[in-house]
């Protein structure tokens, strides 16, 4: 058996183990780490062209995402521990599941375009903990947050890492990506929301304040507001920081975390009890490290497939289809299984920018690629950075998501894709 086929078998076996995490009683993070290590070991021993420089390059790309995730999760946890989210939760008075679902989903959709889908998913997931007590109700809302965050990120030049890639490389321009993908992305969210409105009913129960009540004595309302606006401001500043300095987003998050850390140190230095509970050294221990390690494992496993040539072969196989719309729809579905970043990178390498036609700057292929790669990850919970983050924060089961959310994500994905094709053929690219 060649190393090429063996690596595919190992990847599929690892993916199945991740999906069956609860029946097997093996943490998905352990499986992902084993998967990455075994695949790279097989490739280094049996495959041609292995070099430590390639491995280090992939580790660097993965580390950028991991450090961004760690920084954003820590900032959100700092806001949470300082009771900052009450500024929002106190203003959301409805307990109706229907109304709350629409409020949360639309808010997530537009926040994702400004922040990015990963950061928005983390913030909104933390927010839901203050609004919904029942675990499965909260899981369902978190599933819709993933869908809304990915849809919202797809139409903004700074909303999703793949859209950022296409924008920075000059395949699309900021104005056109918004013009051509906003409506399809909105349809990808609204269609499932409308359908669910006729199914979902009842009211949510608010959680009892436990940890917040103990911290409330230690933190004044003014301090809560300061930390909330400073934390959210730090996250909002990340794309601005990136535009000004041309540094990767994780540097902006590190800057924001360092700033808010300094402020909390000064804020609580005269109150020993508050400092003991609310200093960042204590708060940082609450972030979900296993999910971050899962991210490390799954991204490095996919990077191994990319290095070994599996994704390049996949891209060439798709090229035989010919129709750019069908190719992109398939890429979107595949991005729920294989990370969308190497898939988009492979497509960008395979199709050079042309002067005219579908592959020109702002051509239909690139615009539709941004939509499909961005929203297709919602089909599975581990198909996007937002999904992985929420999965870790709420311990959502892979199979539960597949049963309860994937069908809605698929309906929205195909609906938005259909709208894009109609707009492209009859309105925008006639």
C-alpha positions in Angstrom: 0.0 0.0 0.0 1.5 3.4 -1.0 1.9 6.1 1.6 -0.6 8.3 -0.4 -3.5 5.9 0.2 -2.4 5.0 3.7 -2.6 8.7 4.7 -6.2 8.9 3.3 -7.2 5.9 5.3 -5.6 7.3 8.5 -7.3 10.6 8.0 -10.7 9.0 7.5 -10.3 6.8 10.5 -9.3 9.7 12.7 -12.2 11.7 11.4 -14.6 8.9 12.3 -13.1 8.7 15.8 -13.6 12.5 16.2 -17.3 12.2 15.1 -17.9 9.3 17.5 -16.1 11.0 20.4 -18.9 10.3 22.9 -19.7 6.6 22.1 -15.9 5.9 22.1 -15.4 8.0 25.2 -12.1 9.3 23.7 -11.7 13.1 23.8 -11.6 14.5 20.2 -8.5 16.6 21.1 -6.5 13.4 21.9 -7.7 11.9 18.6 -6.8 15.0 16.6 -3.3 15.2 18.1 -2.7 11.5 17.4 -4.0 12.0 13.9 -1.6 14.9 13.1 1.4 13.1 14.6 0.8 9.8 12.9 0.1 11.4 9.5 3.3 13.5 9.6 5.3 10.4 10.8 4.0 8.4 7.9 4.8 11.1 5.4 8.3 11.7 6.8 9.1 8.0 6.7 7.4 7.0 3.4 6.7 10.1 1.4 9.1 12.1 -0.9 10.1 15.7 -0.4 9.6 15.9 3.4 11.6 18.7 5.0 11.5 20.3 8.5 11.2 23.7 6.9 7.8 22.7 5.4 6.7 21.3 8.7 7.7 24.5 10.6 6.0 26.7 7.9 2.7 24.8 8.5 3.2 25.0 12.2 3.6 28.8 11.9 0.4 29.2 9.9 -1.5 27.0 12.5 0.1 28.9 15.4 -1.3 32.2 14.0 -4.8 30.9 14.3 -4.2 29.3 17.7 -2.7 32.4 19.3 -5.6 34.4 17.9 -8.1 32.0 19.4 -6.3 32.0 22.8 -6.2 35.8 22.9 -9.8 36.3 21.9 -11.1 33.6 24.3 -9.1 35.2 27.1 -10.5 38.6 26.4 -14.0 37.3 26.3 -13.4 35.4 29.6 -12.1 38.6 31.2 -15.3 40.5 30.2 -17.4 37.6 31.4 -15.7 37.4 34.8 -16.1 41.2 35.3 -19.9 40.8 34.5 -19.5 43.0 31.4 -22.0 41.2 29.3 -24.8 42.3 31.5 -24.7 45.6 29.5 -26.2 43.5 26.6 -28.2 40.8 28.4 -30.1 43.3 30.5 -31.3 44.9 27.3 -32.5 41.7 25.8 -35.7 41.2 27.8 -37.6 38.7 25.6 -37.7 35.1 26.6 -39.5 34.0 23.5 -37.3 31.4 21.7 -38.4 32.8 18.3 -37.7 36.4 19.0 -34.4 35.6 20.7 -33.3 33.4 17.9 -33.8 36.2 15.4 -32.1 38.8 17.6 -29.1 36.7 18.3 -28.7 35.4 14.7 -29.0 38.9 13.0 -26.7 40.4 15.6 -24.2 37.7 15.0 -24.4 38.0 11.2 -23.5 41.7 11.2 -21.0 41.5 14.0 -19.1 38.8 12.1 -18.6 41.1 9.2 -16.9 43.7 11.4 -15.0 41.4 13.8 -14.6 38.1 12.1 -16.6 34.8 12.3 -14.3 33.2 15.0 -14.2 36.2 17.4 -18.0 36.8 17.0 -18.8 33.2 17.7 -16.8 33.3 20.9 -18.4 36.5 22.1 -22.0 35.4 21.2 -21.5 32.0 22.8 -20.4 33.7 26.0 -23.4 35.9 25.8 -25.8 33.0 25.5 -24.6 31.6 28.7 -26.2 34.6 30.4 -29.5 34.2 28.5 -30.3 30.5 28.3 -30.1 28.0 31.1 -31.2 24.7 29.4 -28.1 23.0 27.8 -29.9 21.7 24.7 -31.7 25.0 24.0 -28.4 26.8 24.3 -26.7 24.2 22.0 -29.4 24.9 19.4 -28.8 28.6 19.6 -25.1 28.1 19.5 -25.5 26.0 16.3 -27.4 29.0 14.7 -24.6 31.3 15.9 -22.1 29.2 13.9 -24.4 29.4 10.8 -24.9 33.2 11.3 -21.2 33.9 12.0 -20.0 32.0 8.9 -22.6 33.6 6.7 -21.8 37.0 8.0 -18.1 36.5 7.6 -18.4 35.4 3.9 -19.5 38.7 2.5 -17.0 41.0 4.3 -13.4 41.4 3.2 -12.3 41.0 6.8 -15.0 38.6 8.0 -13.4 35.3 7.2 -9.9 34.1 6.7 -10.6 32.8 3.2 -12.2 36.1 2.1 -9.2 37.9 3.6 -6.9 35.7 1.5 -8.8 36.5 -1.7 -8.9 40.2 -0.9 -5.2 40.5 0.0 -4.0 38.6 -3.1 -6.1 40.9 -5.3 -8.6 38.3 -6.6 -11.5 40.4 -5.3 -12.0 44.0 -4.2 -13.7 45.1 -1.0 -16.6 46.9 -2.7 -17.5 44.0 -5.1 -17.2 41.2 -2.5 -19.9 43.1 -0.5 -22.0 43.9 -3.5 -22.1 40.3 -4.9 -22.1 38.1 -1.8 -24.1 40.1 0.8 -27.6 39.0 -0.4 -26.6 35.3 -0.9 -25.0 35.3 2.5 -28.1 36.9 4.1 -30.3 34.3 2.3 -28.1 31.5 3.7 -29.2 32.7 7.2 -32.7 34.0 6.6 -34.1 30.8 4.9 -33.2 28.5 7.8 -34.4 31.2 10.3 -37.8 31.5 8.6 -38.2 27.7 8.5 -37.2 27.3 12.1 -39.7 30.0 13.2 -42.5 27.7 12.3 -41.0 24.9 14.3 -39.5 26.4 17.4 -41.8 27.5 20.2 -41.9 28.2 23.9 -39.7 30.4 26.2 -36.2 30.1 27.4 -35.3 30.1 31.1 -32.6 32.5 32.3 -29.8 31.0 34.4 -29.5 31.7 38.0 -26.6 34.1 38.8 -24.0 32.2 40.7 -20.4 33.2 40.0 -21.6 36.6 38.8 -23.2 37.4 42.2 -19.9 36.7 44.0 -17.9 38.8 41.6 -20.6 41.6 41.6 -19.5 42.6 45.1 -15.9 42.9 43.9 -16.6 44.8 40.7 -18.5 48.1 40.4 -20.9 48.8 37.5 -18.4 51.4 36.3 -15.6 48.8 36.3 -17.8 46.3 34.4 -18.6 48.9 31.7 -14.9 49.8 31.4 -13.8 46.2 30.9 -16.7 45.5 28.5 -16.0 48.5 26.2 -12.2 48.0 26.5 -12.5 44.3 25.6 -15.0 44.7 22.7 -13.0 47.7 21.5 -9.8 45.7 21.6 -11.5 43.0 19.4 -12.9 45.6 17.0 -9.5 47.2 16.7 -7.9 44.0 15.4 -8.9 44.6 11.7 -7.9 48.3 12.0 -4.6 47.3 13.5 -4.0 44.8 10.6 -4.9 47.4 8.0 -2.5 50.0 9.5 0.5 47.8 10.3 -0.1 44.9 7.8 0.7 42.5 10.6 -1.4 39.3 11.1 -4.5 39.5 13.2 -3.0 37.5 16.1 -0.6 40.4 16.8 -3.6 42.7 17.2 -5.2 40.3 19.6 -2.0 40.1 21.6 -1.9 43.9 21.8 -5.5 44.0 23.0 -5.0 41.3 25.6 -1.8 43.0 26.9 -3.8 46.3 27.2 -6.8 44.9 29.0 -4.4 42.8 31.3 -2.6 46.0 32.3 -5.8 47.8 33.0 -7.2 45.0 35.2 -3.9 44.9 37.1 -4.2 48.6 37.9 -7.9 48.4 38.6 -7.6 45.7 41.3 -4.2 46.4 42.8 -5.7 48.0 45.9 -8.3 45.2 46.5 -6.6 42.0 47.4 -9.8 39.9 47.2 -10.7 41.2 43.8 -7.2 40.8 42.5 -7.1 37.1 43.7 -10.3 36.3 41.8 -10.1 38.6 38.8 -6.5 38.9 37.8 -5.8 37.6 34.3 -3.4 35.0 35.6 -6.4 33.3 37.3 -8.9 34.0 34.6 -6.7 32.6 31.8 -6.9 29.1 33.5 -10.6 29.1 32.6 -10.2 29.1 28.8 -10.7 25.8 27.0 -7.2 24.5 26.3 -8.4 21.1 25.0 -10.3 22.8 22.1 -7.2 24.8 21.2 -5.2 21.5 21.1 -7.9 20.0 18.9 -7.5 22.9 16.6 -3.8 22.3 16.5 -4.2 18.6 15.7 -6.9 18.9 13.0 -5.2 21.8 11.2 -1.8 20.1 11.2 -3.4 16.9 9.9 -5.0 18.8 7.0 -1.6 20.6 6.4 0.0 17.2 6.0 -2.6 16.3 3.3 -1.8 19.5 1.6 2.0 18.9 1.7 1.6 15.3 0.4 -0.4 16.5 -2.6 -3.8 15.2 -1.7 -5.5 18.6 -1.9 -3.7 19.5 -5.2 -5.0 16.2 -6.7 -8.5 17.0 -5.4 -8.3 20.5 -7.0 -7.3 19.0 -10.4 -10.1 16.4 -10.1 -12.6 19.2 -9.6 -11.2 21.1 -12.5 -12.4 18.3 -14.8 -16.0 19.3 -14.0 -15.6 22.5 -15.9 -18.6 24.5 -14.5 -17.2 27.1 -12.1 -20.4 27.2 -10.1 -20.6 23.5 -9.5 -16.8 23.4 -8.6 -17.4 26.1 -5.9 -20.4 24.4 -4.5 -18.4 21.2 -4.1 -15.5 23.1 -2.5 -18.0 24.6 0.0 -19.2 21.1 0.9 -15.6 19.8 1.2 -14.7 22.8 3.4 -16.9 21.3 6.1 -14.6 18.2 6.2 -11.2 19.7 5.1 -10.2 23.1 6.3 -11.2 25.8 3.9 -7.9 27.7 4.0 -5.8 25.1 2.1 -8.7 24.4 -0.2 -9.0 28.0 -1.2 -5.2 28.3 -1.4 -5.1 25.3 -3.8 -7.8 26.9 -6.0 -6.0 30.2 -6.1 -2.8 28.4 -7.1 -4.6 26.4 -9.8 -6.4 29.3 -11.4 -4.4 32.4 -12.1 -6.1 35.8 -12.3 -7.3 36.4 -15.9 -8.0 39.7 -17.7 -11.6 38.8 -18.5 -14.2 36.2 -17.6 -15.0 34.2 -14.5 -11.3 34.3 -13.3 -10.7 38.0 -13.7 -10.5 40.3 -10.7 -14.0 40.2 -9.1 -14.9 37.4 -11.5 -17.8 35.1 -10.6 -15.4 32.3 -9.7 -13.6 34.2 -7.0 -16.7 35.9 -5.5 -18.6 32.5 -5.4 -15.5 30.9 -3.9 -15.6 33.4 -1.0 -19.3 32.6 -0.4 -19.0 28.8 -0.7 -15.8 28.4 1.4 -17.2 30.8 4.0 -20.6 29.3 4.5 -19.9 25.7 3.6 -18.0 25.2 6.8 -21.3 25.4 8.7 -22.4 22.0 7.4 -20.4 20.2 10.2 -19.4 21.6 13.5 -15.7 21.1 12.9 -15.9 22.6 9.4 -15.0 26.1 10.6 -13.0 27.9 13.1 -16.2 29.3 14.6 -17.7 25.8 14.9 -14.6 24.4 16.6 -14.5 27.3 19.1 -18.2 27.0 20.0 -17.8 23.2 20.2 -15.1 23.6 22.7 -16.8 26.3 24.8 -20.1 24.4 25.0 -19.0 20.8 24.7 -21.4 20.3 21.8 -21.5 16.7 20.4 -20.5 16.2 16.8 -23.5 13.8 16.1 -25.9 16.1 17.9 -24.9 19.0 15.6 -25.2 16.7 12.6 -28.8 15.8 13.5 -30.0 19.1 14.7 -28.2 21.9 12.7 -26.6 20.4 9.6 -29.8 20.1 7.7 -30.6 23.8 8.3 -27.1 24.8 7.4 -27.4 22.8 4.1 -30.7 24.4 3.2 -29.3 27.8 3.8 -26.1 27.1 1.9 -27.9 25.8 -1.2 -30.4 28.6 -1.1 -27.7 31.3 -0.9 -25.8 29.5 -3.7 -28.8 29.5 -5.9 -29.4 33.2 -5.3 -25.7 33.9 -6.2 -25.9 31.9 -9.4 -29.1 33.7 -10.5 -27.6 37.1 -9.7 -24.3 36.3 -11.4 -25.9 35.0 -14.6 -28.7 37.4 -15.0 -27.8 40.6 -13.2 -24.1 41.1 -12.2 -22.1 39.3 -14.9 -24.4 39.5 -17.9 
